[in-house]
Amino acid sequence: MAGSPRMTLSTMLVLHVLLSDPAKRRYGLELCEKTRQHPGTVYPILARLEREFGWLERHEESPAEHLAEGRRARHYYLLTDEGAVRARAALDRAERSRAVVDFRTATS
């Protein structure tokens, strides 16, 4: 697996939500709502975090769960233990980097 994803604001928002309760599984549209991002932004981030970096596990809910509610199956995403550690470290680096940029901009 590669090191770390590019830490765009959208990626940071998704990771913040996932890290707010790392043991909680979340489905894609829930993450879209919580981050106020479009599905076309959030789902590629989730795919990258799962496939390229191995930070997420994806599980499809059972038919008993979604058929009873008359909807399509949801895919739930959960940070792996290592993914949570790496996500926290990547967010820390990105936020420190942004703080340096903000400080440089403010003092120019």
N, CA, C and O of each residue as an XYZ file, in Angstrom:
432
protein
N       0.840     -1.185      0.000
C       0.000      0.000      0.000
C       0.884      1.248      0.000
O       1.966      1.267      0.587
N       0.405      2.259     -0.658
C       1.134      3.527     -0.718
C       1.084      4.220      0.647
O       0.355      3.794      1.543
N       1.859      5.279      0.792
C       1.976      5.979      2.059
C       0.732      6.678      2.529
O       0.077      6.212      3.461
N       0.386      7.792      1.905
C      -0.688      8.647      2.400
C      -1.375      9.331      1.230
O      -0.722      9.688      0.249
N      -2.686      9.517      1.326
C      -3.385     10.211      0.238
C      -3.045     11.697      0.225
O      -2.552     12.247      1.210
N      -3.316     12.328     -0.902
C      -3.189     13.783     -0.984
C      -4.247     14.357     -0.054
O      -5.420     13.993     -0.141
N      -3.841     15.237      0.820
C      -4.742     15.727      1.859
C      -5.461     16.994      1.400
O      -5.136     18.104      1.821
N      -6.439     16.796      0.531
C      -7.291     17.905      0.134
C      -8.238     18.229      1.285
O      -8.373     17.447      2.226
N      -8.881     19.365      1.208
C      -9.863     19.721      2.234
C     -10.958     18.659      2.308
O     -11.398     18.301      3.400
N     -11.399     18.156      1.161
C     -12.450     17.128      1.144
C     -11.985     15.850      1.831
O     -12.742     15.245      2.590
N     -10.758     15.437      1.575
C     -10.220     14.239      2.233
C     -10.125     14.463      3.735
O     -10.454     13.579      4.526
N      -9.679     15.637      4.117
C      -9.574     15.952      5.538
C     -10.943     15.911      6.215
O     -11.062     15.398      7.328
N     -11.971     16.440      5.563
C     -13.317     16.425      6.134
C     -13.810     14.992      6.342
O     -14.366     14.667      7.391
N     -13.604     14.141      5.337
C     -14.029     12.742      5.438
C     -13.289     12.058      6.597
O     -13.897     11.350      7.400
N     -11.987     12.275      6.671
C     -11.216     11.649      7.745
C     -11.626     12.158      9.121
O     -11.669     11.387     10.079
N     -11.924     13.442      9.226
C     -12.381     13.982     10.516
C     -13.655     13.290     10.973
O     -13.785     12.943     12.147
N     -14.595     13.086     10.062
C     -15.844     12.418     10.434
C     -15.563     10.971     10.834
O     -16.066     10.496     11.852
N     -14.761     10.274     10.036
C     -14.453      8.885     10.360
C     -13.728      8.775     11.701
O     -13.981      7.843     12.466
N     -12.845      9.703     11.987
C     -12.084      9.661     13.234
C     -12.876     10.156     14.442
O     -12.462      9.929     15.579
N     -14.003     10.824     14.219
C     -14.805     11.297     15.342
C     -15.327     10.131     16.181
O     -15.577     10.283     17.376
N     -15.488      8.977     15.554
C     -15.858      7.739     16.253
C     -15.323      6.592     15.393
O     -16.066      6.014     14.600
N     -14.041      6.263     15.548
C     -13.394      5.303     14.653
C     -14.007      3.905     14.654
O     -13.823      3.156     13.694
N     -14.723      3.544     15.700
C     -15.326      2.212     15.770
C     -16.708      2.164     15.109
O     -17.300      1.093     14.976
N     -17.209      3.316     14.703
C     -18.551      3.378     14.112
C     -18.452      3.205     12.595
O     -17.677      3.889     11.926
N     -19.245      2.286     12.074
C     -19.292      2.125     10.633
C     -20.233      3.184     10.055
O     -21.284      3.478     10.625
N     -19.837      3.744      8.924
C     -20.622      4.829      8.317
C     -20.859      4.514      6.853
O     -20.002      3.932      6.188
N     -22.015      4.895      6.356
C     -22.299      4.675      4.944
C     -22.036      5.962      4.161
O     -21.998      7.058      4.721
N     -21.859      5.797      2.868
C     -21.419      6.892      2.013
C     -22.262      8.150      2.077
O     -21.720      9.243      2.240
N     -23.573      8.024      1.953
C     -24.412      9.227      1.963
C     -24.403      9.915      3.326
O     -24.558     11.134      3.402
N     -24.227      9.161      4.381
C     -24.075      9.755      5.711
C     -22.827     10.645      5.736
O     -22.851     11.752      6.274
N     -21.739     10.142      5.147
C     -20.506     10.930      5.089
C     -20.688     12.168      4.210
O     -20.136     13.228      4.506
N     -21.454     12.035      3.141
C     -21.747     13.194      2.284
C     -22.493     14.261      3.083
O     -22.160     15.443      3.007
N     -23.491     13.845      3.843
C     -24.271     14.791      4.641
C     -23.413     15.458      5.711
O     -23.465     16.676      5.885
N     -22.631     14.667      6.421
C     -21.836     15.212      7.525
C     -20.713     16.131      7.045
O     -20.345     17.076      7.742
N     -20.168     15.858      5.856
C     -19.081     16.693      5.334
C     -19.590     17.796      4.410
O     -18.839     18.690      4.021
N     -20.877     17.721      4.064
C     -21.485     18.663      3.111
C     -20.769     18.639      1.763
O     -20.588     19.664      1.105
N     -20.374     17.430      1.384
C     -19.688     17.220      0.108
C     -20.590     16.395     -0.805
O     -21.432     15.630     -0.336
N     -20.409     16.557     -2.093
C     -21.163     15.835     -3.107
C     -20.699     14.381     -3.160
O     -19.520     14.104     -2.939
N     -21.612     13.444     -3.450
C     -21.198     12.038     -3.567
C     -20.062     11.827     -4.575
O     -19.212     10.958     -4.384
N     -20.053     12.623     -5.642
C     -18.986     12.517     -6.638
C     -17.630     12.914     -6.095
O     -16.608     12.646     -6.727
N     -17.603     13.546     -4.942
C     -16.354     13.881     -4.253
C     -16.034     12.834     -3.194
O     -14.895     12.377     -3.097
N     -17.027     12.452     -2.404
C     -16.807     11.565     -1.259
C     -16.505     10.126     -1.680
O     -15.574      9.517     -1.153
N     -17.271      9.577     -2.615
C     -17.076      8.170     -2.971
C     -15.694      7.879     -3.559
O     -15.114      6.847     -3.221
N     -15.139      8.733     -4.417
C     -13.757      8.471     -4.869
C     -12.738      8.522     -3.726
O     -11.763      7.771     -3.730
N     -12.961      9.396     -2.762
C     -12.071      9.455     -1.594
C     -12.151      8.133     -0.833
O     -11.123      7.559     -0.472
N     -13.361      7.653     -0.590
C     -13.536      6.388      0.124
C     -12.873      5.239     -0.632
O     -12.214      4.392     -0.030
N     -13.051      5.215     -1.954
C     -12.447      4.150     -2.765
C     -10.922      4.182     -2.657
O     -10.285      3.139     -2.512
N     -10.344      5.377     -2.728
C      -8.884      5.500     -2.605
C      -8.404      5.065     -1.227
O      -7.419      4.336     -1.110
N      -9.095      5.509     -0.191
C      -8.688      5.149      1.169
C      -8.778      3.641      1.398
O      -7.993      3.069      2.153
N      -9.732      3.017      0.746
C      -9.880      1.562      0.881
C      -8.874      0.810      0.009
O      -8.115     -0.016      0.516
N      -8.864      1.085     -1.281
C      -8.091      0.272     -2.227
C      -6.613      0.629     -2.289
O      -5.758     -0.256     -2.287
N      -6.312      1.908     -2.342
C      -4.913      2.315     -2.517
C      -4.132      2.346     -1.211
O      -2.933      2.070     -1.190
N      -4.817      2.683     -0.123
C      -4.106      2.896      1.137
C      -4.434      1.869      2.209
O      -3.690      1.738      3.181
N      -5.521      1.144      2.052
C      -5.885      0.124      3.028
C      -6.322      0.668      4.373
O      -6.264     -0.036      5.380
N      -6.763      1.927      4.395
C      -7.172      2.553      5.656
C      -8.601      2.203      6.048
O      -8.978      2.329      7.213
N      -9.394      1.764      5.078
C     -10.802      1.462      5.328
C     -11.135      0.028      4.966
O     -10.510     -0.584      4.100
N     -12.136     -0.486      5.654
C     -12.780     -1.734      5.265
C     -14.187     -1.373      4.831
O     -14.830     -0.512      5.431
N     -14.665     -2.035      3.783
C     -16.015     -1.774      3.286
C     -16.830     -3.051      3.422
O     -16.376     -4.137      3.061
N     -18.039     -2.902      3.947
C     -18.944     -4.040      4.127
C     -20.313     -3.660      3.575
O     -20.814     -2.563      3.824
N     -20.910     -4.580      2.825
C     -22.272     -4.358      2.340
C     -23.230     -4.932      3.364
O     -23.029     -6.032      3.878
N     -24.278     -4.169      3.654
C     -25.232     -4.660      4.648
C     -26.007     -5.845      4.094
O     -26.121     -6.021      2.881
N     -26.527     -6.635      4.986
C     -27.249     -7.846      4.595
C     -28.615     -7.484      4.019
O     -29.167     -6.430      4.334
N     -29.159     -8.364      3.169
C     -30.488     -8.108      2.615
C     -31.546     -7.917      3.703
O     -32.476     -7.132      3.517
N     -31.429     -8.600      4.804
C     -32.415     -8.455      5.880
C     -32.477     -7.011      6.377
O     -33.542     -6.529      6.762
N     -31.342     -6.329      6.368
C     -31.318     -4.947      6.845
C     -31.980     -3.988      5.861
O     -32.813     -3.169      6.248
N     -31.607     -4.091      4.594
C     -32.112     -3.086      3.654
C     -33.455     -3.433      3.037
O     -34.233     -2.531      2.729
N     -33.748     -4.702      2.849
C     -35.036     -5.062      2.250
C     -36.192     -4.701      3.174
O     -37.255     -4.298      2.703
N     -36.001     -4.838      4.462
C     -37.047     -4.493      5.422
C     -37.404     -3.018      5.337
O     -38.537     -2.630      5.621
N     -36.436     -2.198      4.947
C     -36.674     -0.755      4.818
C     -37.002     -0.353      3.381
O     -37.239      0.823      3.107
N     -37.017     -1.318      2.464
C     -37.381     -1.037      1.080
C     -36.384     -0.157      0.337
O     -36.785      0.704     -0.447
N     -35.098     -0.359      0.572
C     -34.082      0.449     -0.105
C     -32.939     -0.452     -0.559
O     -32.871     -1.634     -0.221
N     -32.051      0.149     -1.333
C     -30.869     -0.570     -1.802
C     -29.904     -0.805     -0.643
O     -29.965     -0.132      0.387
N     -29.027     -1.764     -0.835
C     -28.029     -2.079      0.188
C     -27.035     -0.928      0.328
O     -26.622     -0.323     -0.661
N     -26.669     -0.643      1.546
C     -25.646      0.369      1.829
C     -24.295     -0.319      1.955
O     -24.194     -1.463      2.399
N     -23.273      0.403      1.556
C     -21.909     -0.022      1.843
C     -21.446      0.787      3.048
O     -21.495      2.017      3.051
N     -21.001      0.077      4.057
C     -20.511      0.731      5.266
C     -18.993      0.742      5.259
O     -18.350     -0.215      4.827
N     -18.438      1.831      5.740
C     -16.987      2.016      5.782
C     -16.551      2.141      7.235
O     -17.205      2.789      8.052
N     -15.427      1.499      7.529
C     -14.885      1.508      8.877
C     -13.373      1.619      8.771
O     -12.739      0.896      8.003
N     -12.801      2.531      9.549
C     -11.349      2.653      9.578
C     -10.741      1.386     10.176
O     -11.241      0.864     11.172
N      -9.672      0.899      9.571
C      -8.919     -0.183     10.185
C      -8.144      0.436     11.352
O      -8.035      1.658     11.448
N      -7.613     -0.397     12.226
C      -6.813      0.133     13.339
C      -5.619      0.920     12.805
O      -5.337      2.032     13.253
N      -4.927      0.319     11.839
C      -3.777      1.016     11.253
C      -4.226      2.249     10.479
O      -3.546      3.276     10.488
N      -5.364      2.146      9.815
C      -5.898      3.289      9.075
C      -6.190      4.466      9.986
O      -5.941      5.615      9.621
N      -6.716      4.187     11.170
C      -7.004      5.265     12.121
C      -5.714      5.945     12.572
O      -5.656      7.170     12.672
N      -4.690      5.153     12.843
C      -3.396      5.718     13.263
C      -2.810      6.567     12.143
O      -2.360      7.688     12.376
N      -2.818      6.028     10.927
C      -2.248      6.753      9.785
C      -3.070      7.993      9.436
O      -2.517      9.029      9.067
N      -4.386      7.881      9.555
C      -5.243      9.031      9.257
C      -4.990     10.169     10.240
O      -4.901     11.330      9.839
N      -4.874      9.843     11.519
C      -4.584     10.881     12.524
C      -3.249     11.559     12.228
O      -3.134     12.783     12.294
N      -2.241     10.749     11.901
C      -0.912     11.302     11.609
C      -0.951     12.172     10.356
O      -0.343     13.242     10.332
N      -1.651     11.733      9.327
C      -1.743     12.505      8.081
C      -2.496     13.813      8.309
O      -2.115     14.854      7.773
N      -3.558     13.760      9.101
C      -4.302     14.989      9.413
C      -3.440     15.951     10.224
O      -3.446     17.155      9.968
N      -2.712     15.436     11.182
C      -1.820     16.294     11.979
C      -0.806     16.992     11.079
O      -0.603     18.201     11.191
N      -0.167     16.228     10.182
C       0.815     16.818      9.264
C       0.162     17.875      8.380
O       0.708     18.963      8.196
N      -1.010     17.549      7.833
C      -1.697     18.477      6.930
C      -2.111     19.747      7.663
O      -1.981     20.847      7.126
N      -2.608     19.600      8.886
C      -3.046     20.779      9.636
C      -1.864     21.641     10.066
O      -1.968     22.868     10.077
N      -0.737     21.012     10.423
C       0.469     21.793     10.739
C       0.958     22.535      9.497
O       1.371     23.692      9.572
N       0.905     21.859      8.368
C       1.335     22.473      7.106
C       0.439     23.657      6.743
O       0.927     24.704      6.318
N      -0.866     23.487      6.912
C      -1.804     24.581      6.626
C      -1.579     25.745      7.576
O      -1.694     26.902      7.170
N      -1.264     25.464      8.823
C      -1.011     26.524      9.803
C       0.220     27.331      9.400
O       0.234     28.552      9.555
N       1.248     26.666      8.887
C       2.451     27.369      8.440
C       2.122     28.249      7.255
O       2.568     29.395      7.192
N       1.341     27.729      6.306
C       0.941     28.520      5.141
C       0.110     29.708      5.583
O       0.324     30.821      5.102
N      -0.836     29.495      6.494
C      -1.683     30.589      6.992
C      -0.832     31.640      7.693
O      -1.062     32.836      7.514
N       0.140     31.216      8.482
C       1.007     32.152      9.197
C       1.830     32.957      8.189
O       1.962     34.173      8.333
N       2.378     32.298      7.183
C       3.182     32.996      6.180
C       2.333     33.991      5.409
O       2.790     35.096      5.116
N       1.121     33.621      5.080
C       0.222     34.518      4.348
C      -0.142     35.723      5.206
O      -0.198     36.851      4.717
N      -0.389     35.472      6.494
C      -0.799     36.561      7.404
C       0.339     37.548      7.661
O       0.088     38.718      7.949
N       1.575     37.090      7.560
C       2.707     37.974      7.867
C       3.329     38.587      6.610
O       4.308     39.325      6.715
N       2.789     38.301      5.440
C       3.354     38.859      4.207
C       2.852     40.260      3.958
O       3.225     40.882      2.964
